[in-house]
Amino acid sequence: MKVNAEQAERLHRFAHDLRNRLIGLHQALEQLRQTPSEGDRDEFALFGEQQYFKALREVESVLDDLGVERGATKPVTEPVDLGDLVRKHAENLRFRYERKQQPFIFELAEGITVQADPRMLGDIVEALLSNASKFSRAGQPIRVRTHVDGAEAVMNVQDNGTGLSKEDLDQVFVRFAWLSNRPTAGEAQGRGTLARARQWASAHGGSLEAQSPGVDQGCTFTLRVPLFS
């Protein structure tokens, strides 16, 4: 495939930036082998993790700049009971919130039927519940509410966890963006899941937004999807 001069320059910058990230990751791994201090090992591990996610972010940026389409498959919709779907996917995550002794508090309005792809909407719900658990400490409750607002069903997932700074809040739906908040029990981070969840919500004609008063003040994610009519 031939590229024009502008694309070639963008690919050159991408290759340069990606090499720098990989060099940084390699240096962190070398230091980890040679460093006996636990505190220093944690610092180098964090640096290596940053380089890893920044490399992934560089890949996403170049794909965006070159107009490469990717993302949500078009949803195949049908009537879906929102309450039943939420309960089902909360059960899938029972192992996670029982391990951290996190009570889930459900305030689910009955009889809310949405026009949705059950697999895709289920993935959104599970992503939000999993995220709330990861960034909440042991014993902290997670509250899930649903209600109707006009022609839309609304689901709020609220936690009292690590919260988001203003800078993190601006980046929380950006694929592989490096955020300062950390899971509370060392859980793995995909850092692309919430971006995909927002894309899936948009593919349904809905939306996904996040709010947080600040660091250590919890977070609320609000999902909106069209009602079945």
URUR-V464397 format. One record per residue. N is the residue number from 1. RES is the residue in three letters. PHI is phi in radians with two decimals (NA if undefined). Layout:
((N/RES/PHI) (N/RES/PHI))
//
This chain:
((1/MET/NA) (2/LYS/-1.42) (3/VAL/-2.10) (4/ASN/-1.44) (5/ALA/-1.09) (6/GLU/-1.13) (7/GLN/-1.14) (8/ALA/-1.07) (9/GLU/-1.11) (10/ARG/-1.14) (11/LEU/-1.17) (12/HIS/-1.11) (13/ARG/-1.12) (14/PHE/-1.09) (15/ALA/-1.07) (16/HIS/-1.10) (17/ASP/-1.14) (18/LEU/-1.14) (19/ARG/-1.03) (20/ASN/-1.08) (21/ARG/-1.11) (22/LEU/-1.19) (23/ILE/-1.09) (24/GLY/-1.07) (25/LEU/-1.12) (26/HIS/-1.10) (27/GLN/-1.08) (28/ALA/-1.10) (29/LEU/-1.11) (30/GLU/-1.10) (31/GLN/-1.15) (32/LEU/-1.07) (33/ARG/-1.17) (34/GLN/-1.77) (35/THR/-1.79) (36/PRO/-1.44) (37/SER/-1.29) (38/GLU/-1.09) (39/GLY/-1.09) (40/ASP/-1.19) (41/ARG/-1.06) (42/ASP/-1.08) (43/GLU/-1.14) (44/PHE/-1.20) (45/ALA/-1.10) (46/LEU/-1.13) (47/PHE/-1.08) (48/GLY/-1.08) (49/GLU/-1.13) (50/GLN/-1.04) (51/GLN/-1.10) (52/TYR/-1.07) (53/PHE/-1.24) (54/LYS/-1.18) (55/ALA/-1.13) (56/LEU/-1.07) (57/ARG/-1.14) (58/GLU/-1.08) (59/VAL/-1.06) (60/GLU/-1.07) (61/SER/-1.12) (62/VAL/-1.20) (63/LEU/-1.11) (64/ASP/-1.09) (65/ASP/-1.12) (66/LEU/-1.58) (67/GLY/1.24) (68/VAL/-1.40) (69/GLU/-1.41) (70/ARG/-2.81) (71/GLY/2.26) (72/ALA/-1.15) (73/THR/-1.23) (74/LYS/-1.08) (75/PRO/-1.17) (76/VAL/-1.77) (77/THR/-1.62) (78/GLU/-2.75) (79/PRO/-1.16) (80/VAL/-2.31) (81/ASP/-1.34) (82/LEU/-1.13) (83/GLY/-1.05) (84/ASP/-1.08) (85/LEU/-1.12) (86/VAL/-1.08) (87/ARG/-1.07) (88/LYS/-1.06) (89/HIS/-1.39) (90/ALA/-1.14) (91/GLU/-1.12) (92/ASN/-1.07) (93/LEU/-1.79) (94/ARG/-0.95) (95/PHE/-1.00) (96/ARG/-1.29) (97/TYR/-1.40) (98/GLU/-1.28) (99/ARG/-1.06) (100/LYS/-1.70) (101/GLN/0.93) (102/GLN/-1.77) (103/PRO/-1.28) (104/PHE/-1.66) (105/ILE/-1.90) (106/PHE/-1.80) (107/GLU/-2.20) (108/LEU/-1.81) (109/ALA/-1.15) (110/GLU/-1.39) (111/GLY/1.32) (112/ILE/-1.54) (113/THR/-1.98) (114/VAL/-1.97) (115/GLN/-1.66) (116/ALA/-2.69) (117/ASP/-1.45) (118/PRO/-1.07) (119/ARG/-1.20) (120/MET/-1.19) (121/LEU/-1.14) (122/GLY/-1.08) (123/ASP/-1.13) (124/ILE/-1.10) (125/VAL/-1.03) (126/GLU/-1.15) (127/ALA/-1.08) (128/LEU/-1.22) (129/LEU/-1.18) (130/SER/-1.10) (131/ASN/-1.07) (132/ALA/-1.07) (133/SER/-1.19) (134/LYS/-1.00) (135/PHE/-1.75) (136/SER/-1.98) (137/ARG/-1.41) (138/ALA/-0.96) (139/GLY/1.52) (140/GLN/-1.38) (141/PRO/-1.33) (142/ILE/-2.17) (143/ARG/-1.91) (144/VAL/-2.12) (145/ARG/-2.13) (146/THR/-2.31) (147/HIS/-2.79) (148/VAL/-1.84) (149/ASP/-2.32) (150/GLY/1.12) (151/ALA/-1.67) (152/GLU/-2.17) (153/ALA/-1.62) (154/VAL/-2.15) (155/MET/-2.13) (156/ASN/-1.92) (157/VAL/-2.02) (158/GLN/-2.06) (159/ASP/-2.24) (160/ASN/-1.97) (161/GLY/-1.53) (162/THR/-1.21) (163/GLY/1.19) (164/LEU/-2.35) (165/SER/-1.23) (166/LYS/-1.04) (167/GLU/-1.14) (168/ASP/-1.17) (169/LEU/-1.08) (170/ASP/-1.21) (171/GLN/-1.98) (172/VAL/-1.11) (173/PHE/-1.80) (174/VAL/-1.63) (175/ARG/-1.00) (176/PHE/1.08) (177/ALA/-1.15) (178/TRP/-1.54) (179/LEU/-1.85) (180/SER/-1.42) (181/ASN/-1.34) (182/ARG/-2.20) (183/PRO/-1.00) (184/THR/-1.48) (185/ALA/-2.29) (186/GLY/1.27) (187/GLU/-1.12) (188/ALA/-1.18) (189/GLN/-2.10) (190/GLY/-1.48) (191/ARG/1.01) (192/GLY/-2.21) (193/THR/-1.15) (194/LEU/-1.19) (195/ALA/-1.09) (196/ARG/-1.15) (197/ALA/-1.06) (198/ARG/-1.14) (199/GLN/-1.11) (200/TRP/-1.14) (201/ALA/-1.07) (202/SER/-1.10) (203/ALA/-1.11) (204/HIS/-1.48) (205/GLY/1.43) (206/GLY/-1.98) (207/SER/-2.73) (208/LEU/-2.46) (209/GLU/-2.26) (210/ALA/-2.22) (211/GLN/-2.35) (212/SER/-2.68) (213/PRO/-1.22) (214/GLY/2.56) (215/VAL/-1.05) (216/ASP/1.12) (217/GLN/-2.09) (218/GLY/1.37) (219/CYS/-2.65) (220/THR/-2.25) (221/PHE/-1.83) (222/THR/-2.08) (223/LEU/-1.84) (224/ARG/-2.16) (225/VAL/-2.42) (226/PRO/-1.14) (227/LEU/-1.24) (228/PHE/-1.27) (229/SER/-2.42))
//
